[in-house]
Amino acid sequence: MLAELAPARYWRDEIDHVIKGRGLRELADYEAVDRRGRTLPLTDTHKHTVWTLLHAYQDHLDRAGTSDNNDVLSAALRAVTCHPPDPNWSAVLVDEVQDLTVLGIRLCRELAGDGVDALFLVGDGQQALYPGGFTLAEARVSVTGRAVVLRTNYRNTRQIIDSARQLVADRDFTDLDTTTEPGHQEIEILRDGPPVRHQHAPHRHGLALLLRQVMRSDAATGIRWGDMAVLCHTHAHLDDITRRLTALGIPLRPLSDWDGEPDDQVKIGTIHRSKGLDFAAVYLPDLTPPRNPPTSATTTESNDWDVLHAQREYVARTRPRDRLWIGRIRSRHAHTPPTEHPRT
């Protein structure tokens, strides 16, 4: 039944973020939960089937003697609830809170305790990278009368922000609250810069050549190699671009191996890995979706997919402080040339 509604990854996210990420223990709780951000409607029969799938998944984990991330969070929350932390804790500060689960925020709440201003949360609903939104009230956190909306952008130039905002301007979103916010938000931008650069190539090898050329040009104008970043949507795309740029002589360092210390290597990684980071210049090779939604997907499931893709690209476009380059493949079915690299 579920396979006819949406592909397997949809149900994996449903279990990971909607059910286990909220710490739901009973089917009745799942039937009553607000599945905000999940535009595929489910009947009670569908939810019962999902609950059966959840039990099969949990039984598989138990037989393997292992746990997933939500199980670890649940165990940590139980431990902190039974044995509150040392009262010398002064505060818990959380950034990118929109990408936590309800369990994660509840754990932060328990760690912070009941002290005055002990819990400080910063987040942006437009930069959410995971499906299945929630409200702070679900995590037993109240910010009534204490929430502040930050309206000044200190990081990006106006040109970069305009490029990013066009992706989400017509998409309403929730910011961990019960109300819906319009996609277009009034903000103050303090800096201007060069236009966002767009280039196209007939194939990925050509795109890599263009990328090498623009990075060398930026380096010649004073941008350090170590303050550049190449960001990709998927691990498969990351592997492909890494191989091509390495063959072209670009000094690379994976974001997954970088500890934040300055160096002379270009950082490269997925958009997810770049969250919370910024660079002088960011290069986004082929930001078109890696594949179309499955033909069996419903319209609502496709909408979920489109929203998440736009939000991921929005995150990528807001990582650079000064310069942004976007490269695309002109034809998704163009022949990729052999591995020999012609002179440029």
Steps between C-alpha positions, in 0.01 A plus 500: 500500500766754600715428193208607282486840673866602514853357470685337789692814599171676579408237758851499640466875563150449642636260761820693566360851534124481554484200734830416668629857482201605709535208739151369420426176684139423411312471173235738636767768546610456140141518377454832683832668415525804274711378207592853388732506204376159381260587220405139423180445705464169681185323613485309828542181297819637345630601842428155639707353217783746570485399867535134399802596290645684800478187716664288230781755473549511878501121522772494234711746706448295814602174332812671366580633848523858378318835524428793274556867583153545647553204732820662628320831557219320683750327727678829570171672580403224742840523670484878541140485624588241765827669597482878437830667408724684741332830598822682407385489137429863416339470156445284193542677166371332183554617141321359191223387731264443205699190409465333838219260582251543782710252700811712441336819623349323801847376591636856477208619716575242769870585497424870539271451798274775630754779541428850371600529132660156520390390154597704190373381162586636155339368183357577159207299369589588142829312540347176628665204329292218644132408448233494767486840668394556860438779749694591810184436701527131406843501666351668809682826433316833525648817353190714541609860552866408466544427129688747281505500119844592365462727197859606420725289277866552581643218289393523138497766233171624359562316173550166677193543719283595202613184320414284801170665589351442156500128579270532802317830444175329398517219758338554840679341793470442874769621737448252787175680578134427435463784249606494135743764376515635142805394304599859422645659813609862537865514610777758514807423288815697578728421204502499121727285284553358151213328317439129550668315212310238297671272249394195299693210351393211277629236743655459845857503376436833330343629820811399695717691251285811543519460875879478498515813284276710726677384818837595355359838401368558853833397649674753274281776645601418857258235624693232686466142379424401858205741512326339201246217515343268243161368617298212353148365551588131520791279602508349150533843345761591761711196408476586131598867539779413747653259250483748215639798691781291649601388150499868397744593775266678743615461865201355685414415858176318588278690739455171685872507590535873568533617861450870427866597506605728210693330219568540127260235369158548344230346717266255330198320639124460500263785573396323820862502619528874433227599745626763744805584286580788268772574245619794292398321180273202440465295180188292434555266205182367339236592756220355292332207680712184476196309369132556449255371762395141424216471250297318764520798736182690569472874442521567872808281543662682208418828674681379813799412285496838321477696826791316658712545188429875490582538869824306457602723210401806706740386770777456244451843347523670839839347594719753307582840645619668180480290184268230368538290185230263372583254224248280324500223243334621181367154418448234764543227236815637336784256447776525759840499329777256592721559800783660295511871575555736206713807545322824584 
